[in-house]
Amino acid sequence: MKKNLQKKQIGILGGSFNPIHLAHVMVAEKVIDACNLDELVFMPALNPPHKIGVTLLDGSKRLEMVRLVTDKNPRFRVSDLELKRGGVSYTIDTIKEFKRAEDCELSLIIGSDQFLEIATWRSVGEILTLSNLIVVGRPGFEFKEIAGILPVELTALFCYDDISRSWKNTLGYSITQIDIVPSEISASLIRERIASGEDISEMVPPEVLEFIKDRGLYL
């Protein structure tokens, strides 16, 4: 991964966080260590492009649940940038706005399932000139090469670096795959269990569990 040591190394982990759960926390902790990040920012989305038409819990409640988790770790924080901006939460808009506000070396953290569909993202070429990508492996969505995933004209700009074990483009930005032991926890499974009255105490942080119970969420 490209490193400008004069700038703070920040990773952005976006998502619905509906609700945030222990698998999210595990990924964040692994990535921040493996990629030598100074800080990791959780970014709850207002309207994710891939979930148009899906009803999400109110953004303020999802934000508060994430804040309960990030307040416990000095290397974590939460941003309401996408919730405040409104509209569809396109990644390119988030990256530009974030970098205008903070002078940093930015890394976007996504799952390998998302990476396999990245060619469909808005302004993907521009994204790769503004940010590194950290791709977290998911079972059934592994990849070995970027050819066939990125558009041909973008693939040609990257070469593999054996030392960092990542693909780097001509501007020095990188695509790095991080393998993490998979978790069966998912937000949809949590919501299903809550609706059926099942226990979720081993799936979410205790402060999130208390928040959900106190407010009767997802029933």
Secondary structure, DSSP 8 states (H G I E B T S, - for coil): ----TTSEEEEEEEE--TT--HHHHHHHHHHHHHTT-SEEEEEE-SS-GGGTT-----HHHHHHHHHHHHTT-TTEEE--HHHHH-S---HHHHHHHHHHH--EEEEEEEEHHHHTTGGGSTTHHHHTTT-EEEEE--TT---S-SBTTB-HHHHTTEEEETTTTEEEETTS-EEEEE--------HHHHHHHHHTT---TTTS-HHHHHHHHHHTTT-
